[in-house]
Amino acid sequence: MPEELSRMPLSRWNESIFRYFFCRQLSDAYPDVRQFVECDRIDLVVHSAEEKAFVEFKFCLHPLKFDPYTGDPSGYKGGPGPRNLVEFRKCVDYLHGRKPMHGLSKYIVLVYADPIGQSSPGNKYSVHYDDYLHSDEKVTLDLVKSGGPIESGDDRVQARLFAVG
């Protein structure tokens, strides 16, 4: 990610772009793995021999809005808060609710960025996701890997890979 961010600012990324880079890296590392994008409302399905994985991507930014005539910033679109957190919980519940089978793993790749030096500490993705615990105790959400922070311009990016059970 750091190499890509040096060429293309984070403000121009979205979930699909991140998924593209993820899939490209997966292909380089494991060329025999079959990948299916947007498969039955799952962002990425991966097959390798008898093993399968369902992968959902969540990519959260503080996206700036711009005036189309002047190019001047005009506030933020969306951002951290209860609505975003509800969407993440729905994603966890959706994967958890998918029929289990032998050799199937379920994952969520969560990438979020907070502005560096933002004055309102409660309005950051890190407040919600750094130590995330799912509200339903029947759902297990295990942190498999954590990456970051990666500083990109005015943003600090964090990445989390969760296994859903």
Phi, psi and omega in degrees: 000319181302319180297316179294321181293334178288338180262330183224117183300149181302329181298343180261002180270158169213184183300320181294321179294317178299318179299320178303311181296322177299311181296321178297316179296319178298318179297321178294317184282325184223078186296340182273353180283133178270137182239137177232118183265141179052057184257109179052049179066025173245132185303315181212130174244132184239132178239132174216106184054237182270359181261144178224153176221137171257130183231125174252144179246135173233123184233112189241125179230170167260079187287129175283144171262148180232146174289125184292340182269325183253338185079005180284144175297143180225045178099190182249151176252118179067211180126187183290152178155185183301320182297316179297319180295321177298318178298319178296315179298320177298321179296316178299312181297322180298311179296317180301323182282349178292141184304126177284156174203162180300131176085005181261130173241152181232132184225153168235129173259114181248122176236129180220151182227133175246143176297139177286130176078017178296139187280341181255093186298335180285344183257055179229146176298325182300329178298322182275326193247344181301319181233045186298134172234132181285145186285340180260114184292347176282345181259125175261136179227100185259129176286114181272317183207147179228138180228150178110182005282149173245123179268129182225102182062243182264007185242151173245117186260136175237148178228140179225137173246119180248140169262133183255129178223000000 
